[in-house]
Amino acid sequence: MAAAPLTATERASRVKLMIFDVDGVLTDGGLMFTAQGDYMKSFNSMDGHGLKLLSAAGIETAIITGRRSDIVLARAKELKVPHLYQGIADKLEAFTELMREANVTAEQCGYMGDDWPDLGVMTRCGFAAAPANAHPDVIARAHWVSKARGGQGAAREVCEALLRAQHHYDALLAAACGTGRP
């Protein structure tokens, strides 16, 4: 008899490295272009704090994104994201390299993506997550879907789901309250 499939919480409990796409996950996917061709992105501060909480709990973070941007480099530095892959045409190839670099297996990796370029990694990692407004084909292949849209709290939600699954949430909340109790 085959074992029952793992629940999203069971999958989340195994994550040692959580990887995020940028456009549509850490941002709302919108790009604001100037007449000179420069562009800007808007990041959600609560999403950023979620990545910091993962690090505080010993869960490494990474970014794999198709675009190359100094904006993303600056945000990754600010959040102390140790693994940043930009300008990536083949995210699965970058994922393979990242696993070697971080010394983790696919089952120990989580990935949050929103569109087709993310599917190669999402279908191979141990915990695949998607924002509420991800493409329907991505949502269909995700183990977990946020209630929030990309760039509007989706990353924070997945971070908190990981922290709860790994029993770190209450201790981090207690520390934030300064009381020793959540």
C-alpha positions, -999 to 999 in steps of 0.1 A, spaced: 0 0 0 14 34 -10 20 60 17 -5 89 18 7 121 1 23 147 23 2 176 35 14 211 28 22 215 65 43 183 65 61 196 34 67 230 50 81 213 81 110 200 60 121 233 44 156 244 51 159 268 21 129 290 9 133 305 -25 113 334 -39 106 347 -74 105 385 -75 80 399 -100 45 388 -90 57 373 -57 79 399 -38 63 426 -59 28 430 -74 43 423 -108 40 458 -120 70 476 -136 70 514 -137 91 526 -167 105 561 -172 109 577 -206 146 569 -203 139 532 -199 146 530 -161 121 511 -141 110 508 -105 96 480 -83 76 483 -51 82 458 -23 60 451 7 78 457 40 58 430 58 70 405 32 105 416 38 101 411 75 89 376 68 122 368 51 140 382 81 120 360 104 129 329 84 166 337 88 161 342 125 146 307 127 175 292 108 157 288 74 179 301 46 164 323 19 171 328 -18 159 347 -48 158 334 -84 145 359 -109 144 362 -146 152 400 -146 185 416 -136 181 447 -115 201 468 -91 168 473 -73 166 436 -65 203 435 -55 197 463 -30 166 447 -16 183 413 -12 212 430 6 189 449 29 171 416 38 204 397 40 193 371 15 224 350 11 216 335 -23 206 358 -52 203 346 -88 193 373 -113 189 374 -151 180 337 -150 165 322 -182 165 286 -169 153 287 -133 156 249 -129 193 251 -138 198 279 -112 178 257 -87 202 228 -92 232 251 -87 216 266 -56 210 232 -40 247 224 -44 257 258 -30 234 255 0 240 218 5 203 209 5 181 184 -14 151 193 -35 128 180 -7 143 205 17 136 234 -6 105 256 -8 97 279 -38 71 306 -42 64 315 -78 35 329 -98 39 321 -135 51 295 -160 88 302 -157 85 291 -121 70 257 -128 102 238 -134 114 245 -99 79 243 -83 73 208 -97 106 195 -83 110 212 -49 95 198 -17 72 227 -10 57 247 -38 38 279 -29 19 305 -50 3 339 -44 -35 341 -46 -32 358 -80 -7 334 -96 -15 320 -130 -41 292 -127 -16 265 -140 8 275 -112 -19 274 -85 -29 239 -98 6 227 -91 12 245 -58 11 226 -25 1 258 -7 -16 291 -19 -17 323 0 -48 344 6 -28 375 -3 -17 386 -38 19 389 -48 36 419 -34 8 424 -9 16 400 19 18 366 0 55 361 9 48 370 46 20 344 47 42 317 33 70 326 58 45 324 87 32 291 74 68 277 74 75 291 109 43 275 122 50 242 106 85 242 121 73 254 156 92 287 155 63 311 152 54 314 189 89 319 201 96 346 175 63 363 184 71 362 221 105 377 215 89 405 194 65 412 223 94 413 247 74 393 273 87 358 267 51 347 259 32 350 226 
